[in-house]
Amino acid sequence: MSTRTRQRAGSGPELTFSDRELIDLAVAWVTLSVAFSLIFAPIHRGGSSVGYFVGMVGLSLVTVGVAFLLHELAHKVVAIEHGQIAEFRADYQMLFLALMGALVGFLFAAPGAVYHRGRITQRENAMVALAGPITNHLLAIMFLPLMIMPAPLGTIGRMGVWINLVLAAFNMIPFGPLDGKSVYDWHKGVFALVFVPSVLLAGYVVLFVDLF
């Protein structure tokens, strides 16, 4: 989701992944995919068969999971490009709440954040924040051609476009630790240039694009 800054002591950062970071990314990826599947294939309430639920988990792994994973990796890569040491940390309490909420039909996902530390300007911090939502827009474009294909590719395309546009819009909200707050604080014009289309596109897919 969003990025947060800490002070750095030491020499130049590199694009590396610690064992803990890889585990955190994997757990968040799988947990979000399962939580999303519980919303749309509620096997726990008798709404879906086991086979359909397993299929939904698979679809979620390559749509919801990829949207989340590349969003966070984009934060990390751009932070490192600006001389930061950056690492993803999962929020296990929020992941647990995401699963529990999905069981009752409500999903609010805040799986963790890329934390980066080092000297950085407000503009550079905004660029790190923007990397996530912009990546989601690019992923939506990549999923778009699949929408005209028959199932299961068409389903993957619709889910990919839907989740990436919604994730981009949500993260551009200028509140708290979300990406939009860093962009808004740096340059309100740039914020509006990204936020307004993000909200309009997300609103369109939610209202007019059926996932299945």
Secondary structure, DSSP 8 states (H G I E B T S, - for coil): --EEEE---SS-------HHHHHHHHHHHHHHHHHHHHHHS-GGGTSS-HHHHHHHHHHHHHTHHHHHHHHHHHHHHHHHHTT-EEEEEE-HHHHHHHHHHHHTT------EEEEEES---HHHHHHHHHHHHHHHHHHHHHHGGGGGS-TTHHHHHHHHHHHHHHHHHHHTS-STTSHHHHHHHH-HHHHHHHHHHHHHHHHHHHHH----
